């Protein structure tokens, strides 16, 4: 692994550690300590999601224009400011402002880091190193390790009790991002943007929309990725409902989340090595969707049994599918788009998929209210349908990065 690769993977680990040390406990703080209503809490959490996931495309555009280093540094600085503001916020307006700032910071940081780790994975691959999915799998494992450690660290801080517990967790999270800021200031190479970005304005927006919507194979990849995100979101929607039905409580939910994160950390490398010997990137993505579909089918078949067997099988198989599809999807992106716009398309992939999850949330929730195994089978059919959306990549397209050749990727439409 190169020094830059280690920096990016370590940053993703630290980013998720600081994030999950605070955010899982935000709703309890808002309703308990601050006494806000459920409607206000829902609004706050929704704004955080929109300001993060919905604005990834903005972070990607800025990364293309100015390079990853300044975008990462601004994202870290805003996250520090947001967490400190959240620690001191006591009213609805200040809470909304702080949470929106926290989300927008991630909308800057994540596309910059994700597009840069993809570029680094390509450089390692073309220098004779391991396949790009190896680096991307390690990146995903680093993020999940942070997601595993963060809540535990936050719970230790919250165990102090009192009104200062959440404030301490926020300041600790801010301290993590101060360290990330310092690491990137010292270690991340300075890279100029490619100039592909356009100044704000109607013409820039129209050009960007045409660039994204004109790339049909990218849109097909987005459909497949959205199907994965919809399935993964059931860890927060269908899984709690299943535990409540089968055990009478959601006490095991935290343990299943921890199991999922642990499996990603432990299995990402071995699964990627196995996939690399048998499958190309589209094949690995399709295999991941098949395993994810199997997770819903297994849950449907095991629901008649008492205990957590259905929930356990669903969690394990869904996570296994994640270890297949996530690095494969990220690895396919450079084969479908012009590398000068890799930041834009990295952000657009997350933003468009996030919008699909948002739009499908209410219908899927209503579907689960029907009860029985049929909703699980219907949910399992979605990744099966998405199999046909996975685009193919030819050996010629994978031969060398577009940035090195100056050629436009085959999936890219010409924008004058």
Secondary structure, 3 states (H helix, E strand, C coil): CCHHHHHHHHHHHHHHHHHHCCHHHHHHHHHHHCCCCHHHHHHHHHHHHHHHHHCHHHHHHHHHHHCHHHHHHHHHHHHHHHHHHHHHCCCHHHHHHHHHHHHHHHHHHHHHHHHHHHHHHHHHHHCCCCCHHHHHHHHHHHHHHHHHHHHHHHHHHHCCCCCHHHHHHHHHHHHHHHHHHHHHHHHCCCCCCCCCCCCCCHHHHHHHHHHHHCCHHHHHHHHHHHHHHHHHHHHCCHHHHHHHHHHCCCCCHHHHHHHHHHHHHHHHHHHHHHHHHHCCHHHHHHHHHHHHHHHHHHHHHHCCCCCCHHHHHHHHHHHHHHHHHHHHHHHHHHHHCCHHHHHHHHHHHHHHHHHHHHHHHHHHHHHHCCCCCHHHHHHHHHHHHHHHHCCCCCCCCCCCCHHHHCCCCCCCCCCC
